Amino acid sequence: MSAKSKELQAMVDLLRQGATLTEHSCPACASPIFKLKSGELWCAKCQKRVIVVKEGETPEEAAKPIVLSTLESTVLAKIQEVEAKIKEEKDPAQLEKLSATLGTLLENLEKIKRMKR
């Protein structure tokens, strides 16, 4: 299958999955940008997320919601890992360390949620 055919197939697959075509084009490759069901903008050719920077907005401000969501997912995954270790741990000293780690992760999760508001 040629590269062009693969790109077209990726676009067709996105549409079948419920993505919609937007009026934007990818700044890297000029390919059409799709809006996924999650609201995320996606370039089928580059296979990357695209962020639209509005007039008067910095790239950092535009990326903030995505960065915070990714960070929140990472912290939640770590909380689950620590929880699993706490369930198995018998040593009181290790339990104390894990509890402290869990507390820090929960504090960070709360900070992330406040920043997302």
Beta strands, then each sheet from edge to edge (+ up, - down):
strand 1: 20-25
strand 2: 32-35
strand 3: 41-43
strand 4: 48-50
sheet 1: 1+ 2- 3+ 4-
end
